[in-house]
Amino acid sequence: MGKLAVGTVVAKSFLSLARVLADSFRRYHPETPFFVLLSDEVDGYFDPASESFQVLRLSDLGIPDLARFRFHYTRQELMYA
């Protein structure tokens, strides 16, 4: 079996849900990496380095013309785009 990684996509206002999901998942799969893709910016809302999971940003994905991408979708839609 290949390597497994798990993740979710949230806006920072839903970060508490990602924390609960990560903690619950890690209870049974402590060896599996867990990632959270943030659909908006940190903006001082929290410290990514203090989280129990790796935080990724949309800018980490190499999306061409990211500003236009963000403009095209609502905050909620960005979590599903």
Rosetta silent file (secondary structure, phi, psi, omega in degrees, C-alpha in Angstrom):
SEQUENCE: MGKLAVGTVVAKSFLSLARVLADSFRRYHPETPFFVLLSDEVDGYFDPASESFQVLRLSDLGIPDLARFRFHYTRQELMYA
SCORE:     score description
SCORE:     0.000 S_00000001
   1 L     0.000  137.829  179.848    0.000    0.000    0.000 S_00000001
   2 L   -73.655  177.574  178.520    1.286    3.469   -0.874 S_00000001
   3 L   -69.231  145.679 -179.019    1.688    6.356    1.489 S_00000001
   4 L  -116.707  140.473  172.513   -1.486    7.889    2.826 S_00000001
   5 L  -139.793  150.743 -177.209   -2.176   11.519    3.707 S_00000001
   6 E  -129.957  148.911  178.578   -5.441   13.123    4.758 S_00000001
   7 E  -160.037  174.635  177.431   -6.657   16.680    4.602 S_00000001
   8 E  -146.544  164.583  178.523   -9.509   19.112    4.525 S_00000001
   9 E  -119.588  127.097  179.759  -10.196   22.574    3.138 S_00000001
  10 E  -143.463  156.806  165.003  -11.525   25.326    5.404 S_00000001
  11 L   -84.584  157.420 -175.876  -11.744   29.083    5.740 S_00000001
  12 H   -58.834  -26.937  178.306  -10.070   30.379    8.897 S_00000001
  13 H   -69.885  -14.222  177.371  -13.470   30.930   10.516 S_00000001
  14 H  -107.055   14.055 -176.500  -13.972   27.145   10.344 S_00000001
  15 H   -58.262  -35.258 -179.964  -10.530   26.311   11.721 S_00000001
  16 H   -60.598  -34.987  177.712  -11.991   24.862   14.920 S_00000001
  17 H   -67.629  -39.000  177.271  -13.759   22.197   12.844 S_00000001
  18 H   -65.115  -37.667  178.216  -10.497   21.267   11.138 S_00000001
  19 H   -63.140  -44.481  179.129   -8.817   20.964   14.544 S_00000001
  20 H   -64.334  -44.034  178.644  -11.502   18.573   15.799 S_00000001
  21 H   -60.298  -46.551  179.864  -11.320   16.535   12.598 S_00000001
  22 H   -62.237  -45.135  179.597   -7.523   16.308   12.796 S_00000001
  23 H   -62.990  -43.128  179.241   -7.581   15.315   16.471 S_00000001
  24 H   -64.218  -44.839 -179.777  -10.252   12.667   15.882 S_00000001
  25 H   -63.972  -43.680 -177.641   -8.444   11.236   12.872 S_00000001
  26 H   -66.935  -23.865  178.155   -5.085   11.177   14.646 S_00000001
  27 H   -58.598  -36.100 -177.328   -6.547    9.266   17.567 S_00000001
  28 H  -105.725  -15.539 -178.371   -6.802    6.211   15.289 S_00000001
  29 L  -137.521   63.532 -174.318   -4.139    7.039   12.699 S_00000001
  30 L   -64.559  -21.306 -177.295   -1.324    8.873   14.519 S_00000001
  31 L   -87.325   -9.213 -175.432    1.230    8.044   11.827 S_00000001
  32 L   -90.331  126.584  178.083   -0.749    9.549    8.942 S_00000001
  33 L   -63.308  141.638  179.010    0.040   13.150    7.937 S_00000001
  34 E  -123.384  130.929 -177.493   -2.902   15.541    8.161 S_00000001
  35 E  -120.804  146.280  172.822   -3.105   18.726    6.076 S_00000001
  36 E  -124.129  119.822  175.162   -5.421   21.719    6.201 S_00000001
  37 E   -92.915  119.588 -178.793   -5.729   23.863    3.090 S_00000001
  38 E   -88.123  122.800 -176.600   -6.771   27.357    4.089 S_00000001
  39 L   -83.343   -8.744  173.644   -9.101   28.920    1.521 S_00000001
  40 L  -129.113 -163.892 -176.072   -8.414   32.441    2.785 S_00000001
  41 L   -98.610  155.069  179.334   -5.431   34.113    4.467 S_00000001
  42 L   -63.521  -47.533  176.812   -4.119   33.665    8.011 S_00000001
  43 L    47.720   36.590  178.540   -4.118   37.450    8.614 S_00000001
  44 L    74.828    4.738 -177.865   -2.919   36.990   12.201 S_00000001
  45 L   -66.546  -33.427  178.859   -6.010   34.926   13.063 S_00000001
  46 L  -158.537  169.488  179.406   -3.872   32.007   14.262 S_00000001
  47 L  -105.154  105.715 -178.271   -0.287   30.746   14.213 S_00000001
  48 H   -55.410  -31.785 -178.617    0.083   27.943   11.646 S_00000001
  49 H   -68.201  -20.901 -178.329    3.295   26.752   13.328 S_00000001
  50 H   -92.177   -0.055 -179.739    1.413   25.987   16.549 S_00000001
  51 L   -82.043  158.163 -179.573   -1.135   23.693   14.891 S_00000001
  52 L   -84.705    3.516 -179.405   -0.956   19.895   15.095 S_00000001
  53 L  -133.951  165.865  177.400   -1.252   19.666   11.306 S_00000001
  54 E   -85.036  128.961  178.857    0.471   21.237    8.337 S_00000001
  55 E   -96.036  127.024  174.654   -1.305   24.332    7.053 S_00000001
  56 E  -111.783  150.980  177.430   -1.246   24.927    3.311 S_00000001
  57 E  -113.746  159.464  177.541   -2.388   28.093    1.574 S_00000001
  58 H   -55.952  -34.961  179.914   -3.938   28.490   -1.854 S_00000001
  59 H   -64.929  -20.750  177.003   -0.715   30.207   -2.920 S_00000001
  60 H   -72.581  -15.838 -174.995    1.121   26.935   -2.169 S_00000001
  61 H   -87.988  -10.076  179.502   -0.829   25.224   -4.961 S_00000001
  62 L    70.367   33.431  179.094    0.571   27.278   -7.826 S_00000001
  63 L   -71.080  123.539  178.717   -2.839   28.328   -9.123 S_00000001
  64 L   -63.681  139.197  178.126   -2.340   30.652  -12.100 S_00000001
  65 L    51.375   58.423 -176.456   -3.747   34.159  -11.553 S_00000001
  66 H   -58.382  -36.434  179.481   -4.710   33.445   -7.943 S_00000001
  67 H   -60.464  -42.940  178.491   -6.184   36.929   -7.445 S_00000001
  68 H   -66.938  -40.250  177.886   -8.674   36.316  -10.250 S_00000001
  69 H   -57.686  -47.080  179.652   -9.419   32.839   -8.884 S_00000001
  70 H   -64.652  -37.070 -178.971  -10.240   34.321   -5.462 S_00000001
  71 H   -68.316  -34.693 -175.414  -12.393   37.047   -7.046 S_00000001
  72 H   -68.826  -30.177 -175.182  -14.370   34.521   -9.087 S_00000001
  73 L  -112.981  149.388  171.581  -15.516   32.486   -6.051 S_00000001
  74 L   -73.740  169.510  179.258  -17.192   33.403   -2.773 S_00000001
  75 H   -58.578  -42.238  179.204  -15.433   32.497    0.461 S_00000001
  76 H   -65.731  -44.866 -179.232  -17.665   29.437    0.814 S_00000001
  77 H   -63.345  -31.837  178.619  -17.155   28.379   -2.806 S_00000001
  78 H   -61.243  -27.803  178.887  -13.382   28.589   -2.399 S_00000001
  79 L   -71.219  -18.263 -177.754  -13.606   25.739    0.085 S_00000001
  80 L  -113.869  -12.130 -173.921  -15.077   23.536   -2.662 S_00000001
  81 L   -66.467    0.000    0.000  -13.440   24.917   -5.834 S_00000001
